[in-house]
Amino acid sequence: MKPLLILSCVASSLVVSACMVREERVVQPAPATAAVVAPAPSAVVYTDPAPKTTTTTVYTR
């Protein structure tokens, strides 16, 4: 009876180990970001200023 118990324990451990799934992940480094390119010194960059908030008061008689 004892050898049958040992054999069943060994068989069940083999079945459990065969059913285990091992997942491995390789972490890859992040890709290098693109370099920020400044405009050439000879280039002229025009920017429009933000419009000023104005109020108009109308007087009537």
VEXTIGU-782749 format. One record per atom (N, C-alpha, C): residue in one letter; x, y, z. Coordinates in nm, 3 decimals, m for minus. Layout:
BEGIN
+--------+---------+---------+---------+
! residu !       u !       v !       w !
+--------+---------+---------+---------+
!      A !       X !       Y !       Z !
...
+--------+---------+---------+---------+
% end
This chain:
BEGIN
+--------+---------+---------+---------+
! residu !       u !       v !       w !
+--------+---------+---------+---------+
!      M !   0.082 !  m0.119 !   0.000 !
!      M !   0.000 !   0.000 !   0.000 !
!      M !   0.087 !   0.126 !   0.000 !
!      K !   0.197 !   0.122 !   0.078 !
!      K !   0.285 !   0.238 !   0.086 !
!      K !   0.352 !   0.266 !  m0.049 !
!      P !   0.402 !   0.165 !  m0.122 !
!      P !   0.461 !   0.196 !  m0.252 !
!      P !   0.360 !   0.257 !  m0.350 !
!      L !   0.235 !   0.216 !  m0.340 !
!      L !   0.132 !   0.273 !  m0.426 !
!      L !   0.109 !   0.421 !  m0.393 !
!      L !   0.114 !   0.457 !  m0.265 !
!      L !   0.099 !   0.596 !  m0.222 !
!      L !   0.215 !   0.680 !  m0.274 !
!      I !   0.336 !   0.629 !  m0.261 !
!      I !   0.454 !   0.701 !  m0.309 !
!      I !   0.448 !   0.717 !  m0.460 !
!      L !   0.410 !   0.611 !  m0.531 !
!      L !   0.401 !   0.617 !  m0.676 !
!      L !   0.294 !   0.717 !  m0.720 !
!      S !   0.182 !   0.723 !  m0.650 !
!      S !   0.077 !   0.818 !  m0.685 !
!      S !   0.121 !   0.962 !  m0.657 !
!      C !   0.197 !   0.982 !  m0.550 !
!      C !   0.249 !   1.117 !  m0.520 !
!      C !   0.347 !   1.162 !  m0.627 !
!      V !   0.435 !   1.072 !  m0.668 !
!      V !   0.533 !   1.106 !  m0.772 !
!      V !   0.462 !   1.133 !  m0.904 !
!      A !   0.363 !   1.050 !  m0.937 !
!      A !   0.290 !   1.069 !  m1.063 !
!      A !   0.213 !   1.200 !  m1.062 !
!      S !   0.150 !   1.233 !  m0.950 !
!      S !   0.074 !   1.358 !  m0.944 !
!      S !   0.167 !   1.479 !  m0.950 !
!      S !   0.284 !   1.470 !  m0.890 !
!      S !   0.378 !   1.583 !  m0.897 !
!      S !   0.430 !   1.600 !  m1.039 !
!      L !   0.450 !   1.488 !  m1.111 !
!      L !   0.493 !   1.499 !  m1.251 !
!      L !   0.384 !   1.562 !  m1.337 !
!      V !   0.260 !   1.524 !  m1.312 !
!      V !   0.149 !   1.581 !  m1.390 !
!      V !   0.137 !   1.731 !  m1.362 !
!      V !   0.149 !   1.769 !  m1.236 !
!      V !   0.138 !   1.911 !  m1.200 !
!      V !   0.253 !   1.990 !  m1.261 !
!      S !   0.373 !   1.938 !  m1.256 !
!      S !   0.487 !   2.012 !  m1.312 !
!      S !   0.478 !   2.018 !  m1.463 !
!      A !   0.419 !   1.917 !  m1.527 !
!      A !   0.403 !   1.919 !  m1.672 !
!      A !   0.298 !   2.021 !  m1.714 !
!      C !   0.202 !   2.047 !  m1.628 !
!      C !   0.094 !   2.140 !  m1.661 !
!      C !   0.129 !   2.285 !  m1.629 !
!      M !   0.238 !   2.309 !  m1.560 !
!      M !   0.275 !   2.445 !  m1.525 !
!      M !   0.323 !   2.519 !  m1.649 !
!      V !   0.284 !   2.644 !  m1.659 !
!      V !   0.327 !   2.728 !  m1.770 !
!      V !   0.415 !   2.836 !  m1.712 !
!      R !   0.531 !   2.849 !  m1.768 !
!      R !   0.623 !   2.951 !  m1.720 !
!      R !   0.627 !   3.063 !  m1.825 !
!      E !   0.605 !   3.182 !  m1.779 !
!      E !   0.604 !   3.296 !  m1.870 !
!      E !   0.724 !   3.384 !  m1.838 !
!      E !   0.800 !   3.413 !  m1.941 !
!      E !   0.916 !   3.500 !  m1.924 !
!      E !   0.900 !   3.617 !  m2.019 !
!      R !   0.933 !   3.733 !  m1.969 !
!      R !   0.925 !   3.853 !  m2.052 !
!      R !   1.061 !   3.921 !  m2.052 !
!      V !   1.097 !   3.968 !  m2.169 !
!      V !   1.221 !   4.043 !  m2.183 !
!      V !   1.183 !   4.189 !  m2.198 !
!      V !   1.232 !   4.272 !  m2.108 !
!      V !   1.202 !   4.414 !  m2.113 !
!      V !   1.301 !   4.480 !  m2.207 !
!      Q !   1.246 !   4.544 !  m2.310 !
!      Q !   1.332 !   4.609 !  m2.408 !
!      Q !   1.347 !   4.756 !  m2.370 !
!      P !   1.463 !   4.813 !  m2.393 !
!      P !   1.482 !   4.955 !  m2.361 !
!      P !   1.394 !   5.042 !  m2.451 !
!      A !   1.356 !   5.156 !  m2.399 !
!      A !   1.273 !   5.249 !  m2.476 !
!      A !   1.353 !   5.303 !  m2.593 !
!      P !   1.286 !   5.324 !  m2.706 !
!      P !   1.358 !   5.379 !  m2.821 !
!      P !   1.404 !   5.522 !  m2.794 !
!      A !   1.512 !   5.559 !  m2.857 !
!      A !   1.566 !   5.694 !  m2.838 !
!      A !   1.469 !   5.796 !  m2.898 !
!      T !   1.449 !   5.906 !  m2.827 !
!      T !   1.359 !   6.009 !  m2.878 !
!      T !   1.431 !   6.093 !  m2.982 !
!      A !   1.353 !   6.152 !  m3.069 !
!      A !   1.410 !   6.235 !  m3.174 !
!      A !   1.468 !   6.363 !  m3.113 !
!      A !   1.576 !   6.408 !  m3.169 !
!      A !   1.639 !   6.529 !  m3.119 !
!      A !   1.558 !   6.651 !  m3.161 !
!      V !   1.552 !   6.751 !  m3.074 !
!      V !   1.481 !   6.874 !  m3.106 !
!      V !   1.572 !   6.959 !  m3.193 !
!      V !   1.521 !   6.996 !  m3.310 !
!      V !   1.601 !   7.073 !  m3.404 !
!      V !   1.558 !   7.219 !  m3.397 !
!      A !   1.652 !   7.306 !  m3.367 !
!      A !   1.623 !   7.449 !  m3.362 !
!      A !   1.634 !   7.506 !  m3.503 !
!      P !   1.557 !   7.611 !  m3.534 !
!      P !   1.568 !   7.671 !  m3.667 !
!      P !   1.706 !   7.732 !  m3.688 !
!      A !   1.746 !   7.737 !  m3.812 !
!      A !   1.877 !   7.793 !  m3.845 !
!      A !   1.879 !   7.941 !  m3.808 !
!      P !   1.995 !   7.994 !  m3.770 !
!      P !   2.002 !   8.135 !  m3.730 !
!      P !   1.959 !   8.230 !  m3.840 !
!      S !   1.977 !   8.193 !  m3.967 !
!      S !   1.941 !   8.283 !  m4.076 !
!      S !   1.791 !   8.280 !  m4.105 !
!      A !   1.721 !   8.181 !  m4.053 !
!      A !   1.578 !   8.171 !  m4.079 !
!      A !   1.503 !   8.271 !  m3.992 !
!      V !   1.397 !   8.327 !  m4.048 !
!      V !   1.315 !   8.422 !  m3.974 !
!      V !   1.185 !   8.352 !  m3.938 !
!      V !   1.153 !   8.354 !  m3.811 !
!      V !   1.030 !   8.291 !  m3.765 !
!      V !   0.936 !   8.400 !  m3.717 !
!      Y !   0.820 !   8.408 !  m3.781 !
!      Y !   0.721 !   8.508 !  m3.743 !
!      Y !   0.616 !   8.443 !  m3.655 !
!      T !   0.587 !   8.509 !  m3.545 !
!      T !   0.480 !   8.461 !  m3.458 !
!      T !   0.384 !   8.576 !  m3.434 !
!      D !   0.255 !   8.548 !  m3.446 !
!      D !   0.155 !   8.651 !  m3.421 !
!      D !   0.129 !   8.659 !  m3.272 !
!      P !   0.131 !   8.781 !  m3.216 !
!      P !   0.100 !   8.792 !  m3.074 !
!      P !  m0.049 !   8.762 !  m3.052 !
!      A !  m0.080 !   8.721 !  m2.933 !
!      A !  m0.220 !   8.693 !  m2.900 !
!      A !  m0.299 !   8.822 !  m2.906 !
!      P !  m0.421 !   8.818 !  m2.959 !
!      P !  m0.500 !   8.942 !  m2.968 !
!      P !  m0.534 !   8.994 !  m2.828 !
!      K !  m0.529 !   9.126 !  m2.815 !
!      K !  m0.560 !   9.187 !  m2.687 !
!      K !  m0.711 !   9.191 !  m2.668 !
!      T !  m0.752 !   9.172 !  m2.548 !
!      T !  m0.894 !   9.178 !  m2.518 !
!      T !  m0.934 !   9.324 !  m2.501 !
!      T !  m1.023 !   9.369 !  m2.587 !
!      T !  m1.068 !   9.508 !  m2.579 !
!      T !  m1.218 !   9.511 !  m2.557 !
!      T !  m1.263 !   9.614 !  m2.493 !
!      T !  m1.407 !   9.633 !  m2.474 !
!      T !  m1.446 !   9.765 !  m2.537 !
!      T !  m1.561 !   9.765 !  m2.598 !
!      T !  m1.613 !   9.887 !  m2.660 !
!      T !  m1.739 !   9.928 !  m2.586 !
!      T !  m1.741 !  10.051 !  m2.541 !
!      T !  m1.858 !  10.102 !  m2.470 !
!      T !  m1.933 !  10.195 !  m2.563 !
!      V !  m2.062 !  10.170 !  m2.582 !
!      V !  m2.144 !  10.253 !  m2.670 !
!      V !  m2.241 !  10.331 !  m2.583 !
!      Y !  m2.238 !  10.467 !  m2.597 !
!      Y !  m2.328 !  10.553 !  m2.522 !
!      Y !  m2.439 !  10.599 !  m2.616 !
!      T !  m2.560 !  10.592 !  m2.569 !
!      T !  m2.673 !  10.640 !  m2.649 !
!      T !  m2.745 !  10.750 !  m2.573 !
!      R !  m2.810 !  10.844 !  m2.648 !
!      R !  m2.883 !  10.954 !  m2.584 !
!      R !  m3.030 !  10.935 !  m2.599 !
+--------+---------+---------+---------+
% end
